Amino acid sequence: MISQEDRNAIIALAKRFGVSRVLLFGSSLEPGRPANDIDLGVEGIRPADFFRFYGELLFAVSKPVDLIDLSIPTEFTRLVRREGVPIHG
């Protein structure tokens, strides 16, 4: 899982950028196992803000971040929507 500090930083940035929903997925969900990175899916972010949000996330949290835009319908984004855990929105 991710730390409370990382969770708080993600939520604060999501609010600042108007992100409507953030889902945590991947190895960060496995309890008792330290994750090498933080996998996040986001909804409701303006395309023009996506990479600025991503860049600020990289400096705000303690681990590397993999970020995907869930507004693009693919098999993978549908999987993340089904299995991801909401941490904002």
Solvent accessible surface area in square Angstrom, and as a share of the most:
residue,aa,sasa,rsa
1,M,98,0.44
2,I,18,0.09
3,S,49,0.32
4,Q,106,0.47
5,E,128,0.58
6,D,7,0.04
7,R,53,0.19
8,N,81,0.42
9,A,25,0.19
10,I,0,0.00
11,I,40,0.20
12,A,62,0.48
13,L,15,0.08
14,A,0,0.00
15,K,135,0.57
16,R,152,0.55
17,F,20,0.08
18,G,51,0.49
19,V,5,0.03
20,S,66,0.43
21,R,72,0.26
22,V,0,0.00
23,L,0,0.00
24,L,0,0.00
25,F,25,0.10
26,G,39,0.37
27,S,27,0.18
28,S,0,0.00
29,L,44,0.22
30,E,75,0.33
31,P,114,0.71
32,G,87,0.84
33,R,119,0.43
34,P,112,0.71
35,A,7,0.05
36,N,130,0.67
37,D,31,0.16
38,I,1,0.00
39,D,15,0.08
40,L,0,0.00
41,G,0,0.00
42,V,0,0.00
43,E,27,0.12
44,G,51,0.49
45,I,13,0.07
46,R,150,0.55
47,P,117,0.74
48,A,83,0.64
49,D,17,0.09
50,F,24,0.10
51,F,151,0.63
52,R,140,0.51
53,F,0,0.00
54,Y,50,0.19
55,G,27,0.26
56,E,53,0.24
57,L,0,0.00
58,L,81,0.40
59,F,189,0.79
60,A,46,0.36
61,V,17,0.10
62,S,89,0.57
63,K,58,0.24
64,P,87,0.55
65,V,5,0.03
66,D,67,0.35
67,L,16,0.08
68,I,40,0.20
69,D,31,0.16
70,L,2,0.01
71,S,74,0.48
72,I,102,0.52
73,P,107,0.67
74,T,57,0.33
75,E,120,0.54
76,F,100,0.41
77,T,9,0.05
78,R,109,0.40
79,L,68,0.34
80,V,3,0.02
81,R,99,0.36
82,R,159,0.58
83,E,111,0.50
84,G,12,0.11
85,V,64,0.37
86,P,69,0.43
87,I,14,0.07
88,H,31,0.14
89,G,79,0.76
